[in-house]
Amino acid sequence: MTVSIEYHPRFKKQYKKLPSSVQARFQQRIKLLIIGPDNPTLRVHALKAEYKGYLSMNVTGDILALFYYEGTNVVVFGFIGTHSQLYG
């Protein structure tokens, strides 16, 4: 099964502001996510409240990427940032 990755325009804007080292780490994490979202490095978990329906993925110690599945083979990234940027 092929997994397709899509990005919300808001995500793209947030991503561009990140240091290149964090962008590179995100690209590595996507590869792990495609192999299996149950990889403990990713710490994928479902969110509640305003982000209900999204899952959180660890990119670095403090950077998180929020995504959801559209169907069974499309991953849509909606947000990326530090814990405080996302959850204020």
N, C-alpha and C positions, 0 to 999 in steps of 0.2 A: 504494500500500500504506500503510495506517495503522499507525503504531507506537504501542503502548500502553506507558506507563511505570508501573511498580509499585515500591513501597517496602517493604522489610523493616521490621518494628517497631523493630529495633535501629538501622537507618538513621534513622528518624524521630526517635528519642531523641537521636542524635548531631547531627542537623541542627538541632534546636531549640536546642542549646547554642551554635551558631555565630552570629557577629555578623550583623546584617541585611545588611550590605554583601556578605558572603560568600554568604549565602542568595540574594541577587539575582544574583550572579555565577553561582552554580550554575544558576539558572533560565535564564540566557543560554546557558550551556554545553549544557543539555539541548536547546535549539533547534538548536544546531550539530550535536549528536550525531544528531538526527533527520534533518537534512539530509544528513549523511554522516559516519560515524565516522572517515573518513580525513582529516578536517580537521586540519592540522598544529598548530593552536592547542590542540587537545584532547590531543595526545600519547597517544592510546589505544594500549595495549600489553597483551599477555597476561601474567598473573602465574604464578608457580611456587610450589612448597612449600605452605605452609598456605593460600594463596589460589588454588591451582590451580583453573582453571575460571572464574576472575574476570578481568575486564579492568580496567585502571586508566585514569582520565580526569583530566586536569589541570583543576582549578577555579581556583586561584590559584597563585602561586609555590610555596607549600608545602602547600596543601590539595588532597587527592585524593579522588575518589569511585570506589568499586569497584562494579562491576556485572557481570551476566552476561545472556546472551540465553536466554530460555525460548522455544524454537521460533524462528521467523524474524521475528516482529513484536512480541515482548514484551521489554522491557528491565527488569530487576529490579535496583534499587540496594540493596546490602547493607551498605555501610560508607561513612563519610565522616569525614575528619579529616586532621591533619597527617601527614607522612611518619613522624615519630617515634611518634605515637599509634597508627598502623596497623601499623608494622613493628617498633616498640619497640627 
